[in-house]
Amino acid sequence: MKTISFQKEQGVSIRKLNIIMFILAAVASVVLFVTMRFTTRMNENTLAMSHDVIAMQQSANELMKASDYLTEQMRAFVVTGERKYFDNYYNEATVDRRRDKALLELKEKNGKSKAYSDLQKAMDDSMELMNIEYYAARLAIEGYGCNIDAFPDLVKQVQIKKVDQKLSKEDKIELAQALMFDDDYSARKESISKYTNECLTDLTNELKERQETMAAHVQKQVWFEHFMTWVLIVITLAIVILTARLVIIPLNKAVARIREEKDIPLEGAYEIRFLAKTYNLMYQTNVVDKQKLNYEATHDKLTGLYNRRGYEFLLKNVDMESATLLVIDLDKFKQINDMYGHDMGDKALAKTGDVIFNSFRNQDYVCRIGGDEFAVIMVHCSSDLKELIAKKVDTMNDKLQNALDGVPAITISVGVAFGETGESVDKIFKNADAALYEAKQSGRCCVKFAKDEK
């Protein structure tokens, strides 16, 4: 009675300690999780902010690129007179409109900033340049003798000064080129570049200030996370030590005794002792059952495999929920008996049993459960091994069709069902049998897997 009382006190103490440890770990985990979520959000905000600033910088660069592109195409047009350069210019100015899009993007992200104001000034200068560019284009069109009607209205509407109208074609071309390359044009381009660079500088400074602010907050969060992590480590170590002394070490001893087929010592936590008592009782019962189940009563004389009785015993004692059942039937076995006699039929059965037995693992159980019907119980086998099972069946059929040993060629059909948690043995067999029927209907000499039926 004293021993029983001690075990109960030990068990209650462990439960209380586990509850305390669980509560502490849960609280620390929640605090750490919340802190990490804050840190994650801060990092996400910092990243989003960086992306926005980078996008704004790209917008500023895009405006400058578009402005340079317009200059490049118009200069090429007034120098060469080739229409493709004007079309490129016009398409950028009226269709692609990268400058307008870039300015709009910056306005949407930071429309009240100095950076946006600077970029707007750059845009204004660029638009003023377009007046010069269209005027130069009109002069070049007339200078090169192009058909003005083939050009857009924006060019047609440009009015050439009276003094310029009197110029010869060559002089008009020269004037157009001068407008595109003179100091005034270059000064305006430099103004665009200046405002764009100021915009980029402003954006860079803004990004730096925001990152420094965020970094300070993140640093505090990280220090707190480190502290909570150490708290969790201490709690975890305490749980590990407690679990090792009261659960893992007794379990390791129990496993060693199980492998030696001996009783488990009653030590460790109350729950472990309870399991040990239960196992010891089951072990003694199993020893008695094994003594009752002798070889002759459970094995088939012809094939040496488990017989129907052994098969039924295995179904009751093997964990079928984690096993796989194969039901195997010889195809057209009656024809062998009719054509070659029952002696040859027995040889075919013995050969089939030998091929099946040698095709599976040592821990698997191979049974002859009827005249020409076999079964295989693959322990600890899930649907992950479906392809392996199919290959095994193909290999077995290849061996059975080899008639060099004097036994007529024969094939097998196989139905397979995978055990599932909570599924009965009858249900597993029913699924395997249904799969076997499907294999027979599909032309035999194949394997079919049971469909999921809830």
HUDA-V278496 format. One record per pair of residues at least 12 apart in sequence whose C-alpha atoms are under 10 Angstrom apart, sorted by the first residue. I is the first residue (numbers start at 0). GAP is how many residues later the second one is. Records with the same first field share a line. If there is no record, write none. Layout:
# HUDA-V278496
I->GAP + GAP
This chain:
# HUDA-V278496
5->264
6->260 + 261 + 262 + 263 + 264 + 266 + 267
7->261 + 262 + 263
8->261
9->258 + 259 + 260 + 261
10->257 + 258 + 259 + 260 + 261 + 262
11->257 + 258
12->256 + 257
13->228 + 229 + 232 + 255 + 256 + 257
14->254 + 255 + 256
16->222 + 225
17->221 + 224 + 225
20->214 + 215 + 217 + 218
21->213 + 214 + 217
23->207 + 208 + 211
24->206 + 207 + 208 + 209 + 210 + 211 + 214
25->206
26->205
27->200 + 201 + 202 + 203 + 204 + 207
28->199 + 200 + 202 + 203
30->193 + 194 + 197
31->192 + 193 + 194 + 195 + 196 + 197 + 199 + 200
32->192 + 195
33->191
34->186 + 187 + 189 + 190 + 193
35->185 + 186 + 188 + 189
37->180 + 183
38->178 + 179 + 180 + 181 + 182 + 183 + 186
39->178 + 181
41->172 + 173 + 175 + 176 + 179
42->171 + 172 + 175
44->169
45->161 + 164 + 165 + 167 + 168 + 169 + 172
46->164
48->158 + 161 + 162
49->154 + 156 + 157 + 158 + 160 + 161
50->156
51->53 + 54 + 57 + 58 + 151 + 155
52->53 + 56 + 57 + 147 + 150 + 151 + 153 + 154
53->146 + 149 + 150 + 153
54->47 + 50 + 51 + 54
55->46 + 47 + 49 + 50 + 51 + 52 + 53 + 54 + 59 + 60 + 143 + 144 + 147
56->45 + 49 + 58 + 139 + 140 + 142 + 143 + 144 + 145 + 146 + 147
57->44 + 47 + 48 + 142
58->39 + 40 + 41 + 42 + 43 + 44 + 45 + 46 + 47 + 60 + 137 + 141
59->39 + 42 + 43 + 45 + 46 + 55 + 56 + 58 + 59 + 60 + 62 + 63 + 135 + 136 + 137 + 138 + 139 + 140 + 143
60->38 + 41 + 58 + 132 + 135 + 136 + 138 + 139
61->36 + 37 + 38 + 39 + 40 + 41 + 134
62->34 + 35 + 36 + 37 + 38 + 39 + 40 + 56 + 59 + 60 + 63 + 129 + 130 + 133
63->34 + 35 + 38 + 55 + 58 + 59 + 62 + 125 + 128 + 129 + 131 + 132 + 133
64->33 + 34
65->23 + 26 + 27 + 30 + 31 + 32 + 33 + 34 + 36 + 60
66->25 + 26 + 31 + 32 + 55 + 56 + 58 + 59 + 60 + 62 + 63 + 122 + 125 + 126
67->58 + 121 + 124 + 125
68->19 + 20 + 23 + 24
69->15 + 16 + 18 + 19 + 20 + 21 + 22 + 23 + 56 + 59 + 60 + 63
70->18 + 55 + 58 + 59 + 62 + 109 + 110 + 114 + 118
71->13 + 16 + 17 + 108
72->12 + 13 + 14 + 15 + 16 + 17 + 19
73->12 + 13 + 14 + 15 + 16 + 56 + 59 + 60 + 62 + 63 + 66 + 102 + 103 + 106
74->14 + 58 + 61 + 62 + 101 + 102 + 103 + 104 + 105 + 106
75->13 + 101 + 104
76->12 + 59 + 60 + 63 + 64 + 99 + 100
77->55 + 58 + 59 + 60 + 61 + 62 + 63 + 65 + 66 + 94 + 95 + 96 + 97 + 98 + 99 + 100 + 101 + 102
78->61 + 94 + 95 + 97 + 98 + 101
79->60 + 64 + 93
80->56 + 59 + 60 + 62 + 63 + 64 + 65 + 92
81->59 + 62 + 64
82->58 + 63 + 68
85->48 + 51 + 55 + 65
86->64 + 65
88->44
89->44 + 61 + 62 + 64 + 65
92->34 + 37
98->20 + 23 + 24 + 27 + 28
99->20 + 23
101->17 + 21
102->13 + 14 + 16 + 17 + 19 + 20
103->12 + 16
105->13 + 14
106->12 + 13
109->93
112->86 + 89 + 90 + 93
113->84 + 85 + 88 + 89
114->80 + 81 + 82 + 83 + 84 + 85 + 86 + 87 + 88 + 89 + 91
115->79 + 80 + 83 + 84 + 86 + 87
116->78 + 81 + 82
117->74 + 76 + 77 + 78 + 79 + 80 + 81 + 82 + 84
118->73 + 74 + 75 + 76 + 77 + 78 + 79 + 80 + 81
119->72 + 75 + 76 + 79
120->70 + 71 + 73 + 74 + 75 + 78
121->66 + 67 + 68 + 69 + 70 + 71 + 72 + 73 + 74 + 75 + 76 + 77
122->69 + 72 + 73
123->68
124->63 + 64 + 65 + 66 + 67 + 68 + 70
125->62 + 63 + 65 + 66 + 67
127->60
128->51 + 55 + 56 + 57 + 59 + 60 + 63
130->27
131->44 + 47 + 48 + 53
132->22 + 43 + 44 + 46 + 47 + 52
133->20 + 21 + 22 + 23 + 24 + 42
134->20 + 22 + 23 + 24 + 25 + 26 + 41 + 44 + 45
135->19 + 22 + 24 + 36 + 37 + 38 + 39 + 40 + 41 + 42 + 43 + 44
136->18 + 21 + 36 + 39 + 40 + 43
137->13 + 16 + 17 + 18 + 19 + 20 + 21 + 22 + 34 + 35 + 38
138->16 + 19 + 20 + 21 + 25 + 26 + 28 + 30 + 31 + 32 + 33 + 34 + 35 + 36 + 37 + 38
139->29 + 30 + 31 + 32 + 33 + 34 + 35 + 36 + 37
140->14 + 28 + 31 + 32 + 35
141->23 + 26 + 27 + 28 + 30 + 31
142->24 + 25 + 26 + 27 + 28 + 29 + 30 + 31 + 32 + 33
143->25 + 26 + 28 + 29
144->24
241->27
242->25 + 26
243->24
244->23 + 24
245->21 + 22 + 23 + 24 + 25 + 26
246->20 + 21 + 22 + 23 + 24 + 25 + 26
247->20 + 21 + 24
248->18 + 19
249->14 + 15 + 16 + 17 + 18 + 19 + 22 + 23 + 26
250->13 + 14 + 16 + 17 + 21 + 22 + 24 + 25
252->12 + 14
253->12 + 13 + 18 + 22 + 25
257->21 + 22 + 25
260->22 + 26
261->18 + 21 + 22
262->13 + 14 + 16 + 17 + 18 + 20 + 21
263->12 + 13 + 14 + 15 + 16 + 19
264->12 + 15
265->14
285->31
288->24
292->16 + 17 + 20
293->16
294->15
295->14
296->12 + 13
297->12 + 13 + 14 + 15 + 69
298->12 + 68 + 69
299->67 + 68 + 69
300->49
301->44 + 45 + 47 + 48 + 51 + 66
302->43 + 44 + 46 + 47 + 48 + 49 + 50 + 51 + 54 + 64 + 65
303->46 + 49 + 50 + 53 + 62 + 63 + 64
304->45 + 48 + 49 + 51 + 52 + 60 + 61 + 62 + 63 + 64 + 69 + 70
305->59 + 60 + 61 + 62 + 63 + 68 + 69 + 70
306->59 + 60 + 61 + 62 + 63 + 67 + 68
307->59 + 60 + 61 + 62 + 66 + 67
308->58 + 59 + 60
309->55 + 56 + 57 + 58 + 59
310->54 + 55 + 56 + 57 + 58 + 63 + 64 + 65 + 66
311->55 + 57
313->51 + 53 + 63
314->62 + 110 + 111 + 114
315->109
317->47 + 59 + 60 + 61 + 62
318->60 + 61 + 100 + 102 + 106
319->57 + 58 + 59 + 60 + 61 + 98 + 99 + 100 + 101 + 102 + 103 + 104 + 105 + 108
320->58 + 59 + 60 + 61 + 97 + 98 + 99 + 100 + 101 + 102 + 103 + 104 + 107
321->56 + 57 + 58 + 59 + 60 + 96 + 97 + 98 + 99 + 101
322->41 + 54 + 55 + 56 + 57 + 58 + 59 + 60 + 94 + 95 + 96 + 97 + 105
323->40 + 52 + 53 + 54 + 55 + 56 + 57 + 58 + 59 + 61 + 62 + 92 + 93 + 94 + 95 + 96 + 104 + 105 + 108
324->40 + 50 + 51 + 52 + 53 + 54 + 56 + 90 + 91 + 92 + 93 + 94 + 100 + 103 + 104 + 106 + 107 + 108
325->40 + 48 + 49 + 50 + 51 + 52 + 63 + 88 + 89 + 90 + 91 + 92 + 102 + 103 + 106 + 107 + 109 + 110 + 121 + 122 + 123
326->40 + 41 + 42 + 46 + 47 + 48 + 49 + 50 + 86 + 87 + 88 + 89 + 90 + 102 + 104 + 105 + 106 + 107 + 108 + 109 + 120
327->28 + 39 + 40 + 41 + 44 + 45 + 46 + 47 + 48 + 65 + 84 + 85 + 86 + 87 + 88 + 104 + 105 + 108 + 119
328->41 + 42 + 43 + 44 + 45 + 46 + 82 + 83 + 84 + 85 + 86 + 107 + 108 + 110 + 111 + 115 + 116
329->18 + 19 + 22 + 41 + 42 + 43 + 44 + 80 + 81 + 82 + 83 + 84 + 114 + 115
330->41 + 42 + 79 + 80 + 81 + 82 + 109 + 112 + 113 + 114
331->40 + 78 + 79 + 80 + 112
332->12 + 15 + 16 + 38 + 39 + 77 + 78 + 79
333->38
335->12 + 71 + 72 + 73 + 74
339->67 + 68
343->62 + 63 + 64
344->27 + 62 + 63
345->25 + 26 + 61
346->59 + 60 + 61
347->24 + 52 + 58 + 59 + 60 + 61 + 62
348->19 + 22 + 23 + 24 + 25 + 58 + 61
350->48 + 49 + 54 + 56 + 59
351->20 + 22 + 44 + 45 + 47 + 48 + 58 + 59 + 60
352->13 + 14 + 15 + 19 + 20 + 21
353->12
354->40 + 41 + 42 + 44 + 45
355->18 + 19 + 20 + 36 + 37 + 39 + 40 + 41 + 44
356->19
357->38
358->30 + 33 + 34 + 36 + 37
359->16 + 17 + 18 + 29 + 32
360->17 + 18
361->16
362->14 + 15 + 16 + 17
363->12 + 13 + 14 + 15 + 16 + 17
364->12 + 13 + 14
365->12
371->40
372->39 + 40 + 41
373->38 + 40
374->39 + 40 + 41 + 54 + 57
375->40
377->40
378->40
379->39
380->37 + 38
381->35 + 36 + 37 + 38
382->33 + 34 + 35 + 36 + 37 + 66
383->34
385->30 + 32 + 63
388->27 + 58 + 60
389->24 + 26 + 56 + 57 + 58 + 59
390->56
391->55
392->18 + 19 + 20 + 21 + 52 + 53 + 54
393->17 + 18 + 51 + 52 + 53
395->15 + 16 + 49
396->12 + 13 + 14 + 15 + 16 + 48 + 49
397->12 + 13 + 47
398->12
399->12
409->35
410->33 + 34 + 35
411->27 + 28 + 32 + 33 + 34 + 35
412->22 + 23 + 24 + 25 + 26 + 27 + 28 + 29 + 30 + 31 + 32 + 33 + 34 + 35
413->18 + 19 + 21 + 22 + 23 + 24 + 25 + 26 + 30 + 31 + 32 + 33 + 34 + 35
414->14 + 16 + 17 + 18 + 19 + 20 + 21 + 22 + 23 + 24 + 25 + 31 + 32 + 33 + 34 + 35
415->12 + 13 + 15 + 16 + 17 + 18 + 19 + 20 + 23 + 31 + 32 + 33 + 34 + 35
416->12 + 13 + 14 + 15 + 16 + 17 + 18 + 19 + 31 + 32 + 33 + 34 + 35
417->13 + 14 + 31 + 32 + 33 + 34
418->12
422->31
426->26
427->22
428->21
429->20
430->18 + 19 + 20 + 21 + 22
431->16 + 17 + 18 + 19
432->16 + 17
433->14 + 15 + 16 + 17
434->12 + 13 + 14 + 15 + 16
435->12 + 13 + 14
437->12
